């Protein structure tokens, strides 16, 4: 995030760009038409442009901003864990909103990929599925988490049904992890894909949390089947199973 802009609660409304300024990309060299289309979309995406202007590492930062603007779970002083944090866009937003740089909140990002440092956050290069991960996280946070975030997506195969199942498996694993580390009353936010395989996860979330919402933030691409579940009011691992 650009220096001097941390700590503010930025609006997640869509930036506007002039239609006449659209960038056209020519297919060149060995670039496939699909790659050209992706590049053209990136160059003309107002969220990509605004993320670059504000110093966010990904356009996905605006998804978290919009979710928090609606549900207010990133409170100053809160303990946050960001699963699959690379490249760090969600970690940047969380760190600013809980005022971690000022020493009020704590943010721990966890990913198997190396992630460039985010001021005010602690980044662990570790698989959250490892048996030692929950204890490592609690030690880094100094206690249980108030919020567990997951914007994870498995590498795509090009087969829609397979990709959907892989994303749902990650969301289910993130939920299981959240049950181990969340404090009572805590919040779990995760990306899922609509497609019929999410019923077991939704039933588990309804059991474990007092409220559950499905949200497609404006920053999510219109042609994407992704939505986010926002589960609030964690009942506690013991009470959830009762």
Secondary structure, DSSP 4 states (H G I P E B T S, - for coil): --TT-TT-----SPP---GGG-------TT--HHHHHHHHHHHH-HHHHHHHHHT-SSTTHHHHHHHHHHH----TT-EEEEET-TT-HHHHHHHHHTTGGGTSSEEEEEESS-----TTEEEEES-TTSTTHHHHHHHHHTS-EEEEEE---PPP-S-HHHHHHHHHHHHHHHHHHHHHHEEEEEEEEEEEE-SS--HHHHHHHHHHEEEEEEE--TTS-TT--EEEEEEEEE--HHHHH-
